[in-house]
Amino acid sequence: MSVHGQVKVRTSAEQKAARERQRAEKLRLYLTQYESILNNRHLIDSFQLLKQTENILIDHPDCFTLWNIRRESIIKLNDDQLKEYLEKELQFTQICLKSNPQSYSCWYQRQWCLKLLKE
């Protein structure tokens, strides 16, 4: 049978198990990084926090909490650094939107950056 013009390829139980192991490992890694950020966000400096959230958001741009943490970190920067990081944030949101163009949280972050740059 075909679905949307694609022929369905049967997979063996071994292939399904391997795919499930990969998914479980990706989920474990994501949750470990996410929990680390949430638990240590007040102990880590803004630059390091931006880098850590970037690593997760590239693959998972729908996580609104991480975008909020990024906004908090950017706001803490001084005026000289603020404009530079807002421009970097626009570039970063563009990268994230290429992987998921319907990410509302990413679009909101982009809108927020543009609003601050305009002021």
Buried (B, 14 or more C-beta within 10 A) or exposed (E): EEEEEEEEEEEEEEEEEEEEEEEEEEEEEBEEBBEEBEEEBEEBEBEEBBEBBBEBBEEBBBBBEBBBBBBEBBEEBEEEEBEEBBEBBBEBBEEBBEEBEEBEBBBBBBEBBEEBEEE
